[in-house]
Amino acid sequence: MNELATRTKNVFQSPRFKVGAATMVMTALSAFPALAAEGDTTSISGLLSTFTTIAAWLWSEIGLLLTFIMGQPILLLSMSIFFIGVIVAFFIRVFHSV
């Protein structure tokens, strides 16, 4: 076994990784009983109402985040540079494929 594989194996077997993985799994699993206990999710209308509630919450949180970013000039600058880079990369891919 080469050195990289050995080090990777040791990282995944370390107690620190096991605690982190167990924490993520338990966090995800603890949310499911609470979600399953609420309301009527067996019908399509129940699923759609749950999805609508989650989507509305998500949009409101995104709105709060964007309001915060727009109020901070350094964050606005970094986001602008990121989106300009995405647009330039898109046009480079389009024009290099022709």
N, CA and C of each residue as an Amber inpcrd file, in Angstrom:
protein
   294
   0.8490000  -1.1640000   0.0000000   0.0000000   0.0000000   0.0000000
   0.9010000   1.2360000   0.0000000   0.5660000   2.1830000  -0.8680000
   1.4200000   3.3650000  -0.9370000   1.1390000   4.3260000   0.2120000
   1.9750000   5.3180000   0.3190000   1.9280000   6.2100000   1.4730000
   0.6300000   7.0200000   1.5260000   0.1430000   7.4890000   0.3550000
  -1.0810000   8.2770000   0.3310000  -2.2780000   7.4450000   0.7810000
  -2.3640000   6.2130000   0.3200000  -3.4710000   5.3420000   0.7190000
  -3.4180000   5.0490000   2.2110000  -2.2300000   4.8530000   2.7400000
  -2.0780000   4.5790000   4.1630000  -2.5100000   5.7950000   4.9920000
  -2.0860000   6.9800000   4.5820000  -2.4610000   8.1830000   5.3160000
  -3.9570000   8.4380000   5.2350000  -4.5420000   8.1880000   4.0630000
  -5.9860000   8.3600000   3.9110000  -6.7440000   7.3870000   4.8080000
  -6.2870000   6.1490000   4.8410000  -6.9190000   5.1380000   5.6910000
  -6.8160000   5.5420000   7.1560000  -5.6650000   6.0590000   7.5630000
  -5.4720000   6.4740000   8.9550000  -6.3760000   7.6500000   9.3180000
  -6.5980000   8.5580000   8.3770000  -7.4760000   9.7020000   8.6470000
  -8.8980000   9.2250000   8.8780000  -9.3700000   8.3010000   8.0270000
 -10.7430000   7.8230000   8.1710000 -10.9290000   6.9410000   9.3950000
  -9.8730000   6.3850000   9.9180000  -9.9740000   5.5560000  11.1060000
  -9.7100000   6.3310000  12.3960000  -9.3660000   7.6050000  12.2690000
  -9.0750000   8.3890000  13.4640000 -10.3700000   8.6760000  14.2330000
 -10.2820000   8.7850000  15.5520000 -11.4740000   9.0690000  16.3560000
 -12.1160000  10.4110000  16.0130000 -11.3050000  11.3750000  15.6020000
 -11.8320000  12.6980000  15.2550000 -12.8080000  12.6000000  14.0850000
 -12.4740000  11.8080000  13.0660000 -13.3540000  11.6560000  11.9160000
 -14.6070000  10.8850000  12.2980000 -14.4670000   9.8910000  13.1420000
 -15.6200000   9.0890000  13.5420000 -16.6230000   9.9300000  14.3190000
 -16.1400000  10.8050000  15.1770000 -17.0410000  11.6690000  15.9470000
 -17.7470000  12.6370000  15.0090000 -17.0170000  13.1950000  14.0590000
 -17.6350000  14.1190000  13.1070000 -18.6850000  13.4410000  12.2520000
 -18.3770000  12.2570000  11.7580000 -19.3300000  11.5260000  10.9290000
 -20.5460000  11.1130000  11.7440000 -20.3320000  10.6690000  12.9600000
 -21.4560000  10.2690000  13.8120000 -22.3400000  11.4640000  14.1370000
 -21.7400000  12.6220000  14.3390000 -22.5110000  13.8220000  14.6250000
 -23.3890000  14.2040000  13.4430000 -22.8330000  14.1440000  12.2360000
 -23.6200000  14.4770000  11.0530000 -24.7680000  13.4970000  10.8580000
 -24.5040000  12.2160000  11.0350000 -25.5440000  11.2030000  10.8540000
 -26.6480000  11.3750000  11.8950000 -26.2830000  11.5880000  13.1420000
 -27.2850000  11.7400000  14.1910000 -28.1010000  13.0240000  14.0120000
 -27.4660000  14.0830000  13.5270000 -28.1970000  15.3190000  13.2670000
 -29.2330000  15.1110000  12.1770000 -28.8370000  14.4180000  11.1180000
 -29.7740000  14.1610000  10.0270000 -30.8920000  13.2260000  10.4700000
 -30.5620000  12.1910000  11.2050000 -31.5790000  11.2260000  11.6060000
 -32.5250000  11.7800000  12.6610000 -32.0600000  12.6970000  13.4840000
 -32.9310000  13.2350000  14.5280000 -34.0020000  14.1520000  13.9510000
 -33.8120000  14.6760000  12.7570000 -34.8120000  15.5660000  12.1600000
 -35.9620000  14.7850000  11.5380000 -35.7400000  13.5470000  11.1300000
 -36.7720000  12.8060000  10.4170000 -37.9850000  12.4630000  11.2670000
 -37.8430000  12.0190000  12.5280000 -39.0590000  11.7290000  13.2980000
 -39.9220000  12.9680000  13.5210000 -39.3070000  14.1100000  13.7360000
 -40.0750000  15.3360000  13.9500000 -40.8140000  15.7230000  12.6770000
 -40.1750000  15.5660000  11.5330000 -40.8210000  15.8930000  10.2720000
 -41.9560000  14.9150000   9.9870000 -41.7500000  13.6420000  10.2880000
 -42.7660000  12.6340000  10.0170000 -43.9520000  12.7700000  10.9550000
 -43.7570000  13.3510000  12.1280000 -44.8380000  13.4490000  13.1000000
 -45.7960000  14.5900000  12.7800000 -45.3670000  15.5270000  11.9500000
 -46.1960000  16.6960000  11.6740000 -47.0840000  16.4710000  10.4580000
 -48.3290000  16.8180000  10.5730000 -49.2340000  16.9530000   9.4490000
 -49.4570000  15.7060000   8.6170000 -50.1810000  15.9350000   7.5290000
 -50.5300000  14.8620000   6.6060000 -49.5720000  14.9080000   5.4220000
 -48.5640000  14.0660000   5.4290000 -47.6030000  14.0450000   4.3270000
 -47.7890000  12.8350000   3.4380000 -48.8890000  12.1060000   3.6170000
 -49.0960000  10.9240000   2.7890000 -49.7470000  11.2690000   1.4620000
 -50.4640000  12.3760000   1.3880000 -51.0960000  12.7530000   0.1280000
 -50.2210000  13.7480000  -0.6110000 -50.5130000  13.9270000  -1.8910000
 -49.7310000  14.8570000  -2.6900000 -49.9480000  16.2970000  -2.2220000
 -51.1540000  16.6160000  -1.7620000 -51.3910000  17.9780000  -1.2680000
 -50.6210000  18.2350000   0.0260000 -50.4860000  17.2010000   0.8640000
 -49.6800000  17.3530000   2.0750000 -48.2170000  17.5660000   1.7510000
 -47.7180000  16.8090000   0.7640000 -46.3230000  16.9860000   0.3550000
 -46.0960000  18.3560000  -0.2510000 -47.0540000  18.8050000  -1.0690000
 -46.9040000  20.1220000  -1.6820000 -46.9710000  21.2470000  -0.6570000
 -47.8280000  21.1000000   0.3520000 -47.8930000  22.1450000   1.3770000
 -46.6110000  22.1780000   2.2060000 -46.0480000  20.9970000   2.4970000
 -44.7730000  20.9520000   3.2200000 -43.6610000  21.5630000   2.3830000
 -43.6220000  21.2230000   1.0970000 -42.6070000  21.7880000   0.2040000
 -42.7700000  23.3000000   0.0950000 -43.9990000  23.7740000   0.0050000
 -44.2480000  25.2160000  -0.0850000 -43.7720000  25.9350000   1.1690000
 -44.0130000  25.3370000   2.3200000 -43.5660000  25.9310000   3.5770000
 -42.0420000  26.0180000   3.6250000 -41.3820000  24.9340000   3.2400000
 -39.9130000  24.9160000   3.2560000 -39.3530000  25.8860000   2.2320000
 -39.9630000  25.9350000   1.0360000 -39.4830000  26.8530000  -0.0050000
 -39.6630000  28.3060000   0.4210000 -40.7930000  28.6300000   1.0640000
 -41.0120000  30.0040000   1.5280000 -39.9910000  30.3880000   2.5930000
 -39.7020000  29.4660000   3.4950000 -38.6860000  29.7340000   4.5110000
 -37.3230000  29.9540000   3.8610000 -36.9900000  29.0990000   2.8670000
 -35.6990000  29.2140000   2.1900000 -35.5730000  30.5540000   1.4750000
 -36.6140000  30.9700000   0.7730000 -36.5600000  32.2500000   0.0720000
 -36.4230000  33.4100000   1.0420000 -37.0970000  33.3340000   2.1800000
 -36.9720000  34.4300000   3.1470000 -35.5640000  34.4920000   3.7320000
 -34.9600000  33.3300000   3.9960000 -33.5870000  33.3250000   4.5090000
 -32.5950000  33.8120000   3.4610000 -32.8030000  33.4410000   2.2020000
 -31.9360000  33.9370000   1.1290000 -32.0730000  35.4500000   1.0010000
 -33.3020000  35.9450000   1.1560000 -33.5100000  37.3920000   1.1170000
 -32.7760000  38.1050000   2.2350000 -32.8090000  37.5270000   3.4390000
 -32.0710000  38.1290000   4.5550000 -30.5650000  38.1150000   4.2980000
 -30.0640000  37.0140000   3.7270000 -28.6370000  36.9300000   3.4220000
 -28.2390000  37.9530000   2.3680000 -29.0400000  38.0740000   1.3220000
 -28.7200000  39.0550000   0.2760000 -28.8110000  40.4810000   0.7960000
 -29.7530000  40.7480000   1.6800000 -29.8440000  42.0810000   2.2860000
 -28.5810000  42.3940000   3.0820000 -28.0870000  41.3960000   3.8190000
 -26.8530000  41.5880000   4.5790000 -25.6660000  41.8030000   3.6480000
 -25.5780000  40.9920000   2.5760000 -24.4500000  41.1130000   1.6470000
 -24.4690000  42.4620000   0.9420000 -25.6550000  42.9160000   0.5410000
 -25.7450000  44.2010000  -0.1520000 -25.3600000  45.3640000   0.7570000
 -25.4860000  45.1940000   2.0610000 -25.1250000  46.2520000   2.9960000
 -23.6450000  46.2950000   3.3260000 -22.9000000  45.2500000   2.9450000
 -21.4640000  45.1880000   3.2410000 -20.6730000  45.3570000   1.9460000
 -19.9520000  46.4510000   1.7720000 -19.2650000  46.7020000   0.4970000
 -18.2330000  45.6290000   0.1380000 -17.5050000  45.0910000   1.1100000
 -16.4680000  44.1170000   0.7790000 -17.0970000  42.8010000   0.3270000
 -18.2110000  42.4180000   0.9480000 -18.9070000  41.2100000   0.5140000
 -19.5510000  41.4110000  -0.8510000 -20.0870000  42.6030000  -1.0840000
 -20.6750000  42.9070000  -2.3820000 -19.6180000  42.8530000  -3.4750000
 -18.4300000  43.3470000  -3.1890000 -17.3410000  43.3040000  -4.1580000
 -16.9230000  41.8730000  -4.4600000 -16.7830000  41.0510000  -3.4240000
 -16.3580000  39.6670000  -3.6590000 -17.4190000  38.8810000  -4.4260000
 -18.6960000  39.0920000  -4.1120000 -19.7610000  38.4080000  -4.8600000
 -19.7970000  38.8890000  -6.3030000 -19.5770000  40.1800000  -6.5240000
 -19.5640000  40.7170000  -7.8830000 -18.4330000  40.1110000  -8.6920000
 -17.2500000  39.9960000  -8.0960000 -16.1170000  39.3910000  -8.7970000
 -16.4150000  37.9360000  -9.1320000 -17.0560000  37.2190000  -8.2090000
 -17.4100000  35.8240000  -8.4640000 -18.3660000  35.7170000  -9.6470000
 -19.4330000  36.5190000  -9.6560000 -20.4160000  36.4210000 -10.7380000
 -19.8500000  36.9030000 -12.0720000 -18.9910000  37.9030000 -12.0500000
 -18.3300000  38.3250000 -13.2850000 -17.4570000  37.1980000 -13.8150000
 -16.7660000  36.4860000 -12.9200000 -15.9640000  35.3370000 -13.3420000
 -16.8060000  34.2330000 -13.9380000 -17.9800000  33.9900000 -13.3660000
 -18.8730000  32.9670000 -13.9130000 -19.3340000  33.3530000 -15.3080000
 -19.6920000  34.6120000 -15.5020000 -20.1540000  35.0730000 -16.8160000
 -19.0320000  34.9860000 -17.8450000 -17.8240000  35.4050000 -17.4760000
 -16.6850000  35.3300000 -18.3920000 -16.3700000  33.8750000 -18.7300000
 -16.3930000  32.9840000 -17.7410000 -16.1330000  31.5700000 -18.0020000
 -17.1820000  30.9780000 -18.9310000 -18.4310000  31.3900000 -18.7700000
 -19.4970000  30.9110000 -19.6580000 -19.2220000  31.3260000 -21.0990000
 -18.8980000  32.5940000 -21.3130000 -18.6400000  33.0510000 -22.6730000
 -17.3810000  32.4230000 -23.2510000 -16.3720000  32.1850000 -22.4300000
 -15.1640000  31.5090000 -22.9350000 -15.5100000  30.1140000 -23.4100000
 -16.3280000  29.3810000 -22.6460000 -16.7180000  28.0300000 -23.0730000
 -17.5530000  28.0650000 -24.3300000 -18.4590000  29.0230000 -24.4380000
 -19.3080000  29.1040000 -25.6200000 -18.4720000  29.4060000 -26.8440000
 -17.5890000  30.3880000 -26.7610000 -16.8530000  30.8110000 -27.9450000
 -15.6980000  29.8750000 -28.2910000 -15.2060000  29.0960000 -27.3450000
 -14.1680000  28.1170000 -27.6610000 -14.7530000  26.8590000 -28.2550000
 -16.0420000  26.6180000 -28.0630000 -16.6560000  25.4240000 -28.6330000
 -17.0640000  25.6260000 -30.0800000 -17.0600000  26.8690000 -30.5520000
 -17.4790000  27.1510000 -31.9380000 -16.3090000  26.9720000 -32.8630000
